[in-house]
Structure formats: structure tokens, C-alpha cells
Amino acid sequence: MKPYHSLDCNNLLQIQEQVMHWVNNQAGLLTSESLWNKVNTVDLIRATPALIEYCKTMGLKIREVALTTVHKRVDTDLHIDELPITAKMNIPIHNTRNSFNRWYRIPKEMLEATDPIVNEFGKKYYRFTEVDYSKLDMIDELELTRPVIFNSQMAHNIIIGKDCELPRVVLACTFFNEPLQYLQD
């Protein structure tokens, strides 16, 4: 499987404006220290008709949305997201230029030596800390400037470039009909 697949989006500016309008009306969301922020999916969807319109053009029905927010000039740890979802749609919302998603191949022995972490939602995921990246094979890198179908089951991180403005906000969408076909090689 591929790490990501870029998508065209004719109404990206509308989606960004509607999501940021909603975000700005949520107390504490833009100051949350958490990278992964589950939000009220129904509430956000009602406030973003451009998002619904966009997903309909691809035949996708939204299951859940979340926001990833980065507030500090610190790269995120290498990690593999919680199951059962593999194919998420990540949409750049605010300040994503000069930041990069990177995907890496994890050696089998490194994965076996790492215990899963249970997050605040009771789901298991993997986080690899104090990694010597020179010993890993980087599969790909992406500056998120348009929507992508994102492979969350491949080890990945976020690199915050020196010219990246903060906070960085990305909308992550999961679907009832997971778009795995976009990640096929």
C-alpha cells in the first residue's frame, strides 16, 4: 500500500474557512496541547456544508472527524494510529505549509520490541520515541497543501519546519466506506 494519495478539491478554500469558523467558536480547541482532538462530528459537519459536498463527489459518507493541532515547534513522535481505520482523509485547514508528514518502514524487531499504548479513548496505538531516523528507511514525505487519503497504519510523523506558522490545523475524516482503493499500489 502507498503512504498517501493526493486528491483534487475545487472547494478547499470554502472547507478551510468553514472549519476555521467552527474551530474559532470552540473554547480551548486552538490552545489544546493534545495533537489528536476528537470533536463533535455532527456539530462540525453541520457547520461545514462544503465538506459534505466534497465528500459526496467521491461517494464517501463521513463516520467521524477529528482535528490534529500542533502548537509548538516540535516534531511529533513516530507513530502508527489506532485501528480499525487505515485510510483517513487529511485536509489542510490552517498553517500546513512548511510542515511535512513522513512515512517510515519499521523493522520487525523494532515493532515487536514496542508495546502498544492505550490512549484516552481506550484504543491501542504505537509510538516510537527516541528513534534514530538514520537507521530507518523513509518511504515518502508530503507537505500537506491539498486533501489526501492518508495511510495511518504506516509509521509516520509530522516535521515542523522553521518557517511553519503555528498553530497547524489538519482535519482528519474517517468514513463508513473506507477509501482503501486510493492506497493501492
N, C-alpha and C positions, 0 to 999 in steps of 0.2 A: 504494500500500500504506500501511497505517496504521503508526505507530511501535510500538504495542503493543496487546494485548488482555488485559484483566483476566479472571482465572479465579476461580471459586468453589473452595474447598478445605475440606472438612469435617475433615480430619485435619492441618491445618497445624501445630498445636502439637506433635503427635507427630513430624512430619517435622523440625521445628526441634530438638526435644530429641534425636532420634536422630543428626542430622547433627552437632550440637554435641558430643555424647558422642564421636563418632568423631573430630572435629577436635581435641578436647582430648587425645586419645591419640596425636596425630601430632606428633612432635617438631619444633618450629620453625615449624609452619604458621601459628600465630597471630602470630608475630613476623616472618614473611617480609615483606620490603619490596616484593615484587612484587604488583602489582594482580591479575594473572591467574595463578592457581595450578592447573596441571593436576595432578590427583591420580589415584591408582589407582582407576579406575572400578569394577572388580569388587569391590574391598575395601570401598569406600564403599557400594555397592549392597547388599552382603551385610549391612552394619550398619544399613541403613535400610529395613526392610520396609514402613514406612508410605509411603515414596516410591514403591516398586514398586506398591503397592496403588493409590496415587493416579494414577500414570501409566496403569495398566491400565484405570481407569474411563474414560479418554479414548482408549483404544486406541493408546497410544504406547509404543514399545519404545526404551528408553534405549540410545544409542550411546556417549556419553561424558559425564562430568561434570567440572566444574571449579569452583573457588571464587574469587570476587573478594573481596579483603580490602583494606580501607582502614585505615591505621594513623595517618595524620597528618591534621591539619585543613587539608588542601589539596585543592582541586578537581582532578579528573583532566583531562587534556588532551582536547580534542575529538578523536574518532577514529571510524574505521569498522573493524569487526572483520574478521578473516581469512575468506576464502572457503574452502569452498564453502557454508557454512551461512548462512542468513538468519534463520530462525525458531528461536530458542532459548527455552527456558523459564527464566525467572529466578524464584527462590524466595527470599523474605526469610528469613534464618536468624537473624541477630543484629544488633541496633543499626541498623536501617534507618530508623527514624523520624527526621525532621528531616534527611534527606538526599534528594536528588532526582535522577532521571535526566531529562535534557533532550535533545531531538532537534532538529536544525537542518537547514535546507536549505542546501546548499553550492553557491555559484555555480560554474558550469562552469569558469571561468578559474582559480578557486582550486584546484579538484580537479586540473586539468591542470598547474598550477604546483607541485604537491606530489608528490614521489617516494615510492613505497611503501617501507616499512621491512620488512626481513626479521627476524622475531622469532627467539627461541632455538629454535623448533621448525621453522624453515625456511619458515614461511608469511608471505606478504605481507599487510600491513595499512596503513592510512593513519592518520597522526597529524598533527593541525593544531596547531601551537604558536603562541603569541603572537597569538592571534586577537582581533580587535576584534569582540566579540559584538554590539555595537550595529549593525553592518553586516550581520548575518545575520538571517534570518527563523527565529525559534524556532517549531517546529511544535507541540511539546507538552512537557509536564512531568508527572512522576509521582513521588509519594512511594511507594516500594515497601513496601506493607503486606500484600500478598497475591500469590500467584503471577501471573505474566503471561507471555504469549508475546511475546517481545521482538524487534523488528526490528533486527538487528545490522548491516545494510547501509545504514542511515541514520546519518548522522553524529550522535554522541551523546557526552555526558559525564556525570560524576557531580558534583553540587554538595553539599558537606558543610556543612550548616547549623551555626550557632553552638551549637545545643543538641543536636547529634547526638553520641551516645556512641560511643566507639571501643573496639575495632576494629569496623568494619562488615563483616559477612559475608553474602554472597549466593551461593547455589548456582545454577550455570548448567548446564542439561541440554540436550544435543542428542540427536536421535532418528534412527533408521533411516528412519522415516516422518515426514519434516519437516512440522510442522503449519502450513504456509503458509496454509491456509484461514482461520485466525484473523486474519490480517493483511490480508485483502482488504477493500477499502472498501465 
